[in-house]
Amino acid sequence: MTTAGRPPGDVVRVRAEASGRVQGVWYRESCRREAERLGLAGEVRNTAAGTVEIEVQGPRPAVEALLRWARTGPPAADVTALAIVDLAPVPRAPGGFRVAR
């Protein structure tokens, strides 16, 4: 994640895509729980390509903590790559974090 020049407490938004064995291993629900624990807003969803996409917004330290978690995921997952793209924060992001269907 490119966060150079940003103050440590600012709000950031990213989209991350986890590849590997990430579907059918409780990755999305585990991600939701971790994001809620960290107080983040966003959602997580499976993609047709067999990856999991996470879109998250919140204080930079909390977002970075979720991304560290996402590189490993839950115990049954085998994350082989995590692609991260910075996005512009949404002024009034919806609260909470959800699993998209």
MMTF fields as JSON, N, C-alpha, C and O atoms, coordinates in Angstrom:
{
  "mmtfVersion": "1.0.0",
  "mmtfProducer": "UNKNOWN",
  "numBonds": 403,
  "numAtoms": 404,
  "numGroups": 101,
  "numChains": 1,
  "numModels": 1,
  "chainsPerModel": [1],
  "groupsPerChain": [101],
  "chainIdList": ["A"],
  "bondAtomList": [4, 2, 8, 6, 12, 10, 16, 14, 20, 18, 24, 22, 28, 26, 32, 30, 36, 34, 40, 38, 44, 42, 48, 46, 52, 50, 56, 54, 60, 58, 64, 62, 68, 66, 72, 70, 76, 74, 80, 78, 84, 82, 88, 86, 92, 90, 96, 94, 100, 98, 104, 102, 108, 106, 112, 110, 116, 114, 120, 118, 124, 122, 128, 126, 132, 130, 136, 134, 140, 138, 144, 142, 148, 146, 152, 150, 156, 154, 160, 158, 164, 162, 168, 166, 172, 170, 176, 174, 180, 178, 184, 182, 188, 186, 192, 190, 196, 194, 200, 198, 204, 202, 208, 206, 212, 210, 216, 214, 220, 218, 224, 222, 228, 226, 232, 230, 236, 234, 240, 238, 244, 242, 248, 246, 252, 250, 256, 254, 260, 258, 264, 262, 268, 266, 272, 270, 276, 274, 280, 278, 284, 282, 288, 286, 292, 290, 296, 294, 300, 298, 304, 302, 308, 306, 312, 310, 316, 314, 320, 318, 324, 322, 328, 326, 332, 330, 336, 334, 340, 338, 344, 342, 348, 346, 352, 350, 356, 354, 360, 358, 364, 362, 368, 366, 372, 370, 376, 374, 380, 378, 384, 382, 388, 386, 392, 390, 396, 394, 400, 398],
  "bondOrderList": [1, 1, 1, 1, 1, 1, 1, 1, 1, 1, 1, 1, 1, 1, 1, 1, 1, 1, 1, 1, 1, 1, 1, 1, 1, 1, 1, 1, 1, 1, 1, 1, 1, 1, 1, 1, 1, 1, 1, 1, 1, 1, 1, 1, 1, 1, 1, 1, 1, 1, 1, 1, 1, 1, 1, 1, 1, 1, 1, 1, 1, 1, 1, 1, 1, 1, 1, 1, 1, 1, 1, 1, 1, 1, 1, 1, 1, 1, 1, 1, 1, 1, 1, 1, 1, 1, 1, 1, 1, 1, 1, 1, 1, 1, 1, 1, 1, 1, 1, 1],
  "groupList": [{"groupName": "MET", "atomNameList": ["N", "CA", "C", "O"], "elementList": ["N", "C", "C", "O"], "formalChargeList": [0, 0, 0, 0], "bondAtomList": [1, 0, 2, 1, 3, 2], "bondOrderList": [1, 1, 2], "singleLetterCode": "M", "chemCompType": "L-PEPTIDE LINKING"}, {"groupName": "THR", "atomNameList": ["N", "CA", "C", "O"], "elementList": ["N", "C", "C", "O"], "formalChargeList": [0, 0, 0, 0], "bondAtomList": [1, 0, 2, 1, 3, 2], "bondOrderList": [1, 1, 2], "singleLetterCode": "T", "chemCompType": "L-PEPTIDE LINKING"}, {"groupName": "ALA", "atomNameList": ["N", "CA", "C", "O"], "elementList": ["N", "C", "C", "O"], "formalChargeList": [0, 0, 0, 0], "bondAtomList": [1, 0, 2, 1, 3, 2], "bondOrderList": [1, 1, 2], "singleLetterCode": "A", "chemCompType": "L-PEPTIDE LINKING"}, {"groupName": "GLY", "atomNameList": ["N", "CA", "C", "O"], "elementList": ["N", "C", "C", "O"], "formalChargeList": [0, 0, 0, 0], "bondAtomList": [1, 0, 2, 1, 3, 2], "bondOrderList": [1, 1, 2], "singleLetterCode": "G", "chemCompType": "PEPTIDE LINKING"}, {"groupName": "ARG", "atomNameList": ["N", "CA", "C", "O"], "elementList": ["N", "C", "C", "O"], "formalChargeList": [0, 0, 0, 0], "bondAtomList": [1, 0, 2, 1, 3, 2], "bondOrderList": [1, 1, 2], "singleLetterCode": "R", "chemCompType": "L-PEPTIDE LINKING"}, {"groupName": "PRO", "atomNameList": ["N", "CA", "C", "O"], "elementList": ["N", "C", "C", "O"], "formalChargeList": [0, 0, 0, 0], "bondAtomList": [1, 0, 2, 1, 3, 2], "bondOrderList": [1, 1, 2], "singleLetterCode": "P", "chemCompType": "L-PEPTIDE LINKING"}, {"groupName": "ASP", "atomNameList": ["N", "CA", "C", "O"], "elementList": ["N", "C", "C", "O"], "formalChargeList": [0, 0, 0, 0], "bondAtomList": [1, 0, 2, 1, 3, 2], "bondOrderList": [1, 1, 2], "singleLetterCode": "D", "chemCompType": "L-PEPTIDE LINKING"}, {"groupName": "VAL", "atomNameList": ["N", "CA", "C", "O"], "elementList": ["N", "C", "C", "O"], "formalChargeList": [0, 0, 0, 0], "bondAtomList": [1, 0, 2, 1, 3, 2], "bondOrderList": [1, 1, 2], "singleLetterCode": "V", "chemCompType": "L-PEPTIDE LINKING"}, {"groupName": "GLU", "atomNameList": ["N", "CA", "C", "O"], "elementList": ["N", "C", "C", "O"], "formalChargeList": [0, 0, 0, 0], "bondAtomList": [1, 0, 2, 1, 3, 2], "bondOrderList": [1, 1, 2], "singleLetterCode": "E", "chemCompType": "L-PEPTIDE LINKING"}, {"groupName": "SER", "atomNameList": ["N", "CA", "C", "O"], "elementList": ["N", "C", "C", "O"], "formalChargeList": [0, 0, 0, 0], "bondAtomList": [1, 0, 2, 1, 3, 2], "bondOrderList": [1, 1, 2], "singleLetterCode": "S", "chemCompType": "L-PEPTIDE LINKING"}, {"groupName": "GLN", "atomNameList": ["N", "CA", "C", "O"], "elementList": ["N", "C", "C", "O"], "formalChargeList": [0, 0, 0, 0], "bondAtomList": [1, 0, 2, 1, 3, 2], "bondOrderList": [1, 1, 2], "singleLetterCode": "Q", "chemCompType": "L-PEPTIDE LINKING"}, {"groupName": "TRP", "atomNameList": ["N", "CA", "C", "O"], "elementList": ["N", "C", "C", "O"], "formalChargeList": [0, 0, 0, 0], "bondAtomList": [1, 0, 2, 1, 3, 2], "bondOrderList": [1, 1, 2], "singleLetterCode": "W", "chemCompType": "L-PEPTIDE LINKING"}, {"groupName": "TYR", "atomNameList": ["N", "CA", "C", "O"], "elementList": ["N", "C", "C", "O"], "formalChargeList": [0, 0, 0, 0], "bondAtomList": [1, 0, 2, 1, 3, 2], "bondOrderList": [1, 1, 2], "singleLetterCode": "Y", "chemCompType": "L-PEPTIDE LINKING"}, {"groupName": "CYS", "atomNameList": ["N", "CA", "C", "O"], "elementList": ["N", "C", "C", "O"], "formalChargeList": [0, 0, 0, 0], "bondAtomList": [1, 0, 2, 1, 3, 2], "bondOrderList": [1, 1, 2], "singleLetterCode": "C", "chemCompType": "L-PEPTIDE LINKING"}, {"groupName": "LEU", "atomNameList": ["N", "CA", "C", "O"], "elementList": ["N", "C", "C", "O"], "formalChargeList": [0, 0, 0, 0], "bondAtomList": [1, 0, 2, 1, 3, 2], "bondOrderList": [1, 1, 2], "singleLetterCode": "L", "chemCompType": "L-PEPTIDE LINKING"}, {"groupName": "ASN", "atomNameList": ["N", "CA", "C", "O"], "elementList": ["N", "C", "C", "O"], "formalChargeList": [0, 0, 0, 0], "bondAtomList": [1, 0, 2, 1, 3, 2], "bondOrderList": [1, 1, 2], "singleLetterCode": "N", "chemCompType": "L-PEPTIDE LINKING"}, {"groupName": "ILE", "atomNameList": ["N", "CA", "C", "O"], "elementList": ["N", "C", "C", "O"], "formalChargeList": [0, 0, 0, 0], "bondAtomList": [1, 0, 2, 1, 3, 2], "bondOrderList": [1, 1, 2], "singleLetterCode": "I", "chemCompType": "L-PEPTIDE LINKING"}, {"groupName": "PHE", "atomNameList": ["N", "CA", "C", "O"], "elementList": ["N", "C", "C", "O"], "formalChargeList": [0, 0, 0, 0], "bondAtomList": [1, 0, 2, 1, 3, 2], "bondOrderList": [1, 1, 2], "singleLetterCode": "F", "chemCompType": "L-PEPTIDE LINKING"}],
  "groupTypeList": [0, 1, 1, 2, 3, 4, 5, 5, 3, 6, 7, 7, 4, 7, 4, 2, 8, 2, 9, 3, 4, 7, 10, 3, 7, 11, 12, 4, 8, 9, 13, 4, 4, 8, 2, 8, 4, 14, 3, 14, 2, 3, 8, 7, 4, 15, 1, 2, 2, 3, 1, 7, 8, 16, 8, 7, 10, 3, 5, 4, 5, 2, 7, 8, 2, 14, 14, 4, 11, 2, 4, 1, 3, 5, 5, 2, 2, 6, 7, 1, 2, 14, 2, 16, 7, 6, 14, 2, 5, 7, 5, 4, 2, 5, 3, 3, 17, 4, 7, 2, 4],
  "groupIdList": [1, 2, 3, 4, 5, 6, 7, 8, 9, 10, 11, 12, 13, 14, 15, 16, 17, 18, 19, 20, 21, 22, 23, 24, 25, 26, 27, 28, 29, 30, 31, 32, 33, 34, 35, 36, 37, 38, 39, 40, 41, 42, 43, 44, 45, 46, 47, 48, 49, 50, 51, 52, 53, 54, 55, 56, 57, 58, 59, 60, 61, 62, 63, 64, 65, 66, 67, 68, 69, 70, 71, 72, 73, 74, 75, 76, 77, 78, 79, 80, 81, 82, 83, 84, 85, 86, 87, 88, 89, 90, 91, 92, 93, 94, 95, 96, 97, 98, 99, 100, 101],
  "secStructList": [7, 7, 7, 6, 6, 1, 7, 6, 6, 7, 3, 3, 3, 3, 3, 3, 3, 3, 3, 3, 3, 7, 1, 1, 1, 1, 2, 2, 2, 2, 2, 2, 2, 2, 2, 2, 2, 2, 6, 7, 3, 3, 3, 3, 3, 3, 7, 6, 6, 1, 7, 3, 3, 3, 3, 3, 3, 3, 3, 2, 2, 2, 2, 2, 2, 2, 2, 2, 2, 2, 6, 6, 7, 1, 6, 6, 7, 3, 3, 3, 3, 3, 3, 3, 3, 3, 3, 7, 7, 7, 6, 6, 7, 7, 1, 1, 3, 3, 3, 7, 7],
  "xCoordList": [0.849, 0.0, 0.897, 1.85, 0.611, 1.393, 0.804, -0.253, 1.492, 0.974, 1.999, 1.849, 3.046, 4.095, 3.512, 2.685, 3.95, 3.513, 2.18, 1.727, 1.528, 0.247, 0.488, 1.331, -0.23, -0.097, -0.556, -1.412, -0.011, -0.316, -1.776, -2.198, -2.572, -3.953, -4.974, -6.173, -4.528, -5.512, -6.309, -5.936, -7.414, -8.292, -7.834, -7.582, -7.732, -7.348, -8.385, -9.148, -8.402, -9.3, -8.489, -7.75, -8.617, -7.896, -8.798, -9.804, -8.406, -9.003, -7.87, -6.809, -8.097, -7.089, -7.716, -8.894, -6.916, -7.394, -6.46, -5.279, -7.01, -6.245, -6.393, -7.501, -5.253, -5.223, -4.717, -4.1, -4.99, -4.567, -5.794, -6.848, -5.653, -6.82, -7.519, -7.214, -8.458, -9.131, -10.653, -11.345, -11.174, -12.62, -12.906, -12.163, -14.001, -14.379, -13.585, -13.579, -12.911, -12.087, -12.434, -11.633, -13.613, -14.078, -13.263, -13.191, -12.65, -11.849, -12.721, -12.369, -13.86, -14.7, -15.237, -15.147, -15.787, -16.341, -15.236, -15.431, -14.092, -12.966, -12.491, -12.129, -12.491, -12.104, -13.099, -12.701, -14.377, -15.409, -15.194, -15.257, -14.943, -14.735, -13.504, -13.532, -12.427, -11.2, -11.42, -10.975, -12.1, -12.368, -13.253, -13.017, -14.257, -15.111, -14.326, -14.511, -13.458, -12.621, -11.767, -11.519, -11.32, -10.478, -11.286, -10.707, -12.613, -13.465, -13.475, -13.619, -13.323, -13.236, -14.575, -15.458, -14.714, -15.894, -15.505, -14.365, -16.465, -16.201, -16.918, -17.93, -16.359, -16.951, -15.918, -14.854, -16.259, -15.412, -16.301, -17.442, -15.779, -16.593, -15.724, -14.534, -16.331, -15.676, -15.772, -16.721, -14.778, -14.843, -15.006, -14.731, -15.451, -15.61, -14.267, -14.223, -13.177, -11.839, -11.276, -10.169, -12.035, -11.575, -10.76, -10.158, -10.736, -10.027, -11.044, -12.252, -10.54, -11.398, -10.983, -9.799, -11.962, -11.708, -12.189, -13.305, -11.329, -11.633, -11.579, -10.604, -12.613, -12.577, -12.801, -13.81, -11.858, -11.88, -11.461, -10.62, -12.067, -11.722, -11.69, -12.506, -10.716, -10.608, -9.266, -8.533, -8.931, -7.63, -6.498, -6.572, -5.472, -4.381, -3.835, -3.668, -3.545, -3.002, -3.935, -3.471, -5.243, -6.2, -6.293, -6.367, -6.29, -6.315, -5.06, -5.138, -3.913, -2.664, -2.682, -2.137, -3.3, -3.422, -4.285, -3.958, -5.394, -6.238, -5.48, -5.611, -4.696, -3.927, -2.88, -2.626, -2.271, -1.334, -2.066, -1.558, -3.268, -4.073, -4.41, -4.33, -4.784, -5.231, -4.134, -4.436, -2.874, -1.765, -1.68, -1.053, -2.314, -2.334, -3.743, -3.969, -4.706, -6.092, -6.324, -5.486, -7.456, -7.774, -6.893, -6.215, -6.899, -5.996, -6.074, -5.044, -7.263, -7.398, -6.999, -6.902, -6.769, -6.418, -4.943, -4.122, -4.635, -3.246, -3.149, -3.332, -2.859, -2.789, -1.435, -0.384, -1.481, -0.243, 0.12, 1.278, -0.851, -0.582, -1.683, -2.826, -1.312, -2.282, -1.963, -0.986, -2.802, -2.632, -3.415, -4.584, -2.775, -3.386, -3.375, -2.361, -4.523, -4.661, -5.216, -6.231, -4.557, -5.068, -6.254, -6.246, -7.28, -8.454, -8.64, -8.122, -9.373, -9.696, -10.724, -11.717, -10.499, -11.488, -12.836, -12.911, -13.886, -15.245, -15.592, -15.444, -16.054, -16.32, -17.246, -16.997, -18.29, -19.233, -19.384, -20.409, -18.349, -18.396, -19.465, -19.63, -20.196, -21.187, -20.487, -19.375, -21.135, -20.552, -20.584, -21.368, -19.739, -19.722, -18.981, -18.576, -18.818, -18.109, -18.99, -19.484, -19.178, -20.107, -19.507, -18.565, -20.077, -19.757, -20.754, -21.96, -20.257, -21.127, -21.431, -20.576, -22.625, -23.024, -22.901, -23.19],
  "yCoordList": [-1.162, 0.0, 1.228, 1.296, 2.186, 3.411, 4.435, 5.004, 4.673, 5.617, 6.686, 7.404, 6.798, 7.783, 9.184, 9.541, 9.976, 11.358, 11.567, 12.705, 10.486, 10.628, 10.6, 9.836, 11.411, 11.348, 9.985, 9.355, 9.512, 8.166, 7.903, 6.749, 8.901, 8.662, 8.93, 8.936, 9.154, 9.517, 8.309, 7.162, 8.59, 7.543, 7.165, 8.023, 5.846, 5.33, 4.318, 3.787, 4.062, 3.068, 2.265, 2.836, 0.956, 0.091, -1.03, -1.375, -1.58, -2.81, -3.825, -3.553, -4.978, -6.036, -7.298, -7.579, -8.051, -9.299, -10.416, -10.426, -11.362, -12.504, -13.673, -14.036, -14.26, -15.425, -16.631, -16.498, -17.806, -19.058, -19.843, -19.738, -20.639, -21.369, -20.431, -20.423, -19.646, -18.621, -18.737, -18.019, -19.619, -19.836, -21.202, -22.161, -21.267, -22.522, -22.821, -23.956, -21.803, -21.997, -20.981, -20.771, -20.344, -19.338, -18.056, -17.33, -17.776, -16.558, -15.315, -14.408, -15.263, -14.06, -13.786, -12.658, -14.794, -14.597, -14.242, -13.382, -14.885, -14.553, -13.13, -12.425, -12.708, -11.341, -10.347, -9.311, -10.656, -9.778, -9.608, -8.497, -10.707, -10.649, -9.813, -9.015, -10.005, -9.248, -7.76, -6.91, -7.445, -6.046, -5.393, -4.245, -6.1, -5.541, -5.341, -4.335, -6.275, -6.136, -4.877, -4.211, -4.558, -3.387, -2.105, -1.024, -2.211, -1.035, -0.469, 0.741, -1.322, -0.878, -0.981, -1.734, -0.225, -0.262, -0.908, -0.784, -1.601, -2.166, -3.475, -3.77, -4.26, -5.56, -6.492, -6.072, -7.772, -8.819, -9.712, -9.989, -10.167, -10.98, -11.984, -11.754, -13.093, -14.031, -13.465, -12.755, -13.789, -13.423, -14.68, -15.786, -14.506, -15.633, -16.274, -17.432, -15.539, -16.053, -16.93, -17.453, -17.096, -17.931, -17.195, -17.817, -15.875, -15.062, -14.46, -14.65, -13.741, -13.001, -11.544, -11.224, -10.658, -9.227, -8.544, -8.774, -7.709, -6.957, -5.476, -5.008, -4.748, -3.293, -2.761, -3.067, -1.959, -1.556, -0.099, 0.403, 0.572, 1.961, 2.15, 1.6, 2.949, 3.272, 3.899, 4.254, 4.042, 4.596, 3.718, 2.49, 4.365, 3.632, 2.478, 1.386, 2.661, 1.534, 0.322, -0.817, 0.56, -0.545, -1.225, -2.451, -0.442, -1.025, -1.859, -2.964, -1.342, -2.094, -3.377, -4.391, -3.353, -4.571, -5.606, -6.793, -5.17, -6.104, -6.678, -7.867, -5.866, -6.364, -7.384, -8.354, -7.174, -8.174, -9.49, -10.558, -9.411, -10.609, -11.266, -12.488, -10.464, -10.981, -11.749, -12.61, -11.457, -12.167, -13.626, -14.443, -13.953, -15.322, -15.878, -17.016, -15.073, -15.508, -16.501, -16.634, -17.204, -18.184, -19.428, -19.588, -20.309, -21.47, -22.355, -22.857, -22.56, -23.455, -22.807, -23.495, -21.51, -20.801, -20.99, -21.284, -20.814, -20.786, -19.611, -19.77, -18.432, -17.217, -17.191, -17.215, -17.142, -17.12, -15.716, -15.458, -14.8, -13.419, -12.518, -12.939, -11.268, -10.252, -8.989, -8.297, -8.693, -7.485, -6.36, -6.532, -5.208, -4.085, -2.847, -2.514, -2.166, -0.929, 0.135, -0.085, 1.288, 2.422, 3.033, 3.158, 3.416, 4.094, 5.402, 5.569, 6.31, 7.555, 7.247, 6.571, 7.735, 7.506, 8.107, 9.134, 7.455, 7.928, 8.8, 8.354, 10.046, 10.943, 10.363, 10.525, 9.702, 9.118, 7.631, 7.181, 6.893, 5.448, 4.82, 5.211, 3.839, 3.159, 2.476, 1.971, 2.463, 1.838, 0.33, -0.24, -0.304, -1.752, -2.393, -1.734, -3.693, -4.48, -5.695, -6.338, -5.998, -7.082, -8.051, -7.732, -9.237, -10.237, -10.039, -10.179, -9.713, -9.543, -10.91, -11.796, -11.072, -12.369, -12.331, -13.324],
  "zCoordList": [0.0, 0.0, 0.0, 0.777, -0.849, -0.932, 0.011, -0.26, 1.129, 2.105, 2.437, 3.426, 1.616, 1.867, 1.896, 1.057, 2.87, 2.952, 3.627, 3.75, 4.075, 4.759, 6.266, 6.737, 7.026, 8.471, 9.002, 8.383, 10.133, 10.61, 10.936, 10.86, 11.295, 11.685, 10.61, 10.889, 9.377, 8.359, 7.884, 8.13, 7.198, 6.682, 5.275, 4.429, 5.052, 3.745, 3.297, 4.104, 2.012, 1.416, 0.42, -0.383, 0.461, -0.471, -0.967, -0.347, -2.096, -2.609, -2.664, -3.226, -2.086, -2.088, -2.67, -2.449, -3.416, -3.995, -3.569, -3.916, -2.805, -2.306, -3.261, -3.655, -3.631, -4.525, -3.75, -2.694, -4.295, -3.67, -3.261, -3.888, -2.196, -1.681, -0.694, 0.499, -1.213, -0.401, -0.442, 0.28, -1.264, -1.291, -0.679, -0.884, 0.08, 0.725, 1.987, 2.464, 2.536, 3.735, 4.827, 5.738, 4.756, 5.712, 5.672, 6.664, 4.532, 4.405, 4.567, 5.321, 3.865, 3.91, 5.311, 5.797, 5.959, 7.304, 8.297, 9.157, 8.189, 9.07, 8.83, 9.772, 7.578, 7.232, 7.825, 8.356, 7.735, 8.303, 9.804, 10.329, 10.476, 11.931, 12.283, 13.219, 11.525, 11.789, 11.505, 12.277, 10.41, 10.072, 11.126, 11.503, 11.6, 12.65, 13.937, 14.621, 14.276, 15.467, 15.381, 16.386, 14.162, 13.929, 13.716, 13.617, 13.645, 13.48, 12.078, 11.904, 11.068, 9.676, 8.952, 9.364, 7.88, 7.016, 5.69, 5.242, 5.064, 3.745, 3.535, 4.171, 2.613, 2.312, 1.719, 1.264, 1.737, 1.175, 0.328, 0.698, -0.822, -1.725, -2.479, -2.692, -2.878, -3.787, -5.199, -5.532, -6.026, -7.442, -8.278, -7.813, -9.505, -10.417, -10.75, -11.166, -10.572, -10.882, -9.764, -9.888, -8.663, -7.568, -6.523, -5.648, -6.609, -5.63, -4.656, -4.805, -3.669, -2.748, -2.815, -2.721, -2.977, -3.066, -1.79, -1.323, -1.245, -0.03, -0.38, -0.967, -0.023, -0.134, 1.265, 1.9, 1.747, 3.145, 3.297, 2.552, 4.282, 4.583, 6.09, 6.829, 6.52, 7.933, 8.225, 7.303, 9.505, 9.869, 9.322, 9.359, 8.825, 8.176, 9.011, 8.468, 10.314, 11.077, 11.109, 11.062, 11.188, 11.215, 9.849, 9.776, 8.765, 7.422, 7.195, 6.66, 7.596, 7.435, 8.254, 7.818, 9.434, 10.243, 9.532, 9.544, 8.908, 8.166, 6.977, 6.684, 6.289, 5.148, 5.588, 4.875, 6.755, 7.282, 7.52, 7.179, 8.111, 8.328, 6.984, 6.854, 5.995, 4.691, 3.962, 3.136, 4.247, 3.596, 4.028, 3.352, 5.161, 5.666, 5.677, 5.264, 6.155, 6.222, 7.341, 8.233, 7.31, 8.342, 8.193, 7.178, 9.201, 9.176, 7.93, 7.481, 7.359, 6.205, 4.88, 3.864, 4.877, 3.634, 3.307, 4.177, 2.037, 1.559, 0.591, -0.616, 1.133, 0.322, -0.384, 0.257, -1.715, -2.499, -2.963, -3.292, -2.995, -3.405, -2.864, -2.687, -2.606, -2.202, -2.988, -2.701, -3.991, -4.805, -4.147, -3.804, -3.97, -3.257, -4.14, -4.754, -4.197, -4.958, -4.025, -3.365, -3.967, -3.192, -3.915, -5.14, -3.151, -3.681, -2.92, -1.816, -3.511, -2.804, -1.72, -1.987, -0.502, 0.557, 0.186, -0.489, 0.635, 0.437, 1.641, 2.779, 1.416, 2.544, 3.604, 4.798, 3.188, 4.15, 3.852, 3.341, 4.181, 3.946, 4.826, 5.981, 4.281, 5.106, 6.271, 6.124, 7.418, 8.589, 8.492, 7.732, 9.256, 9.319, 8.165, 7.208, 8.287, 7.283, 7.009, 7.935, 5.736, 5.397, 4.4, 3.674, 4.384, 3.368, 2.246, 2.451, 1.052, -0.116, -0.7, -0.711, -1.174, -1.758, -3.249, -3.917]
}
